[in-house]
């Protein structure tokens, strides 16, 4: 379980006093986490081959959209 789920759970609790299930948060956010992982891998690969970070990130966003 990503630490992000625990942070989200705490934030939801702070705002609403509702205890959201971390497994449900993980289900809901899995696609977002996957996209973030893909972004990180893409940028790291492109930077290793000589690209600038900003250009690699822009290239990824153009590709994913």
N, C-alpha and C positions, 0 to 999 in steps of 0.2 A: 504494500500500500504506500503510495507516494506521501511524503510529508505534506504536500500541498493539500491533500484531502483533510488532514488534521487541522491545518490552518483554516481551510474553508469551513469546517465543522465549527471551529471556535468562533469564527466571524459570524456565521449564521446564528449561533447561539447568542452571541453578544447583541445582535440586532433584533432577534425575534423570540428568544428563549425557546426555540425549537431545536431538538437534538436530531440533526440529520444523520442518517447512517453513512459511515465512511465508504461502505461498499457501494451504496447507491450513488454517492458523489463520484466514486471512481468510474462507475458505469456511465454516468452522465458526461464526464470529462475525458473519457478515454480517447476519443478522436482528437481532442485539443492537445492532449499530451503527445499523441502520436505525431501530429503535425509539428509540434515544437521539437521533438526528437529528430524528425526529418530535416527541419530547418537547421538545426545544430550540425548534423552530419554533412549536409550540403555545403554550408558555409565553411566548415573545417576543411572539407576536401578541396573546395575552390581556393581557399587561402593557401593551402599547402601547394597548389599548382601555380601560385603567383598572383591571384586576384586580390583586390582590396575587399575588406570586410563589407563595406557598404554596397559595393557593386555586386558581390556574391549574394547578399541578402535581397537586393532588388531583383536579381536574376531568379532567385528562388520564388519570390512572391509573384513574379510574372508567370513562372511555370505553374505554380500551384493554383493560380486563379484561372 
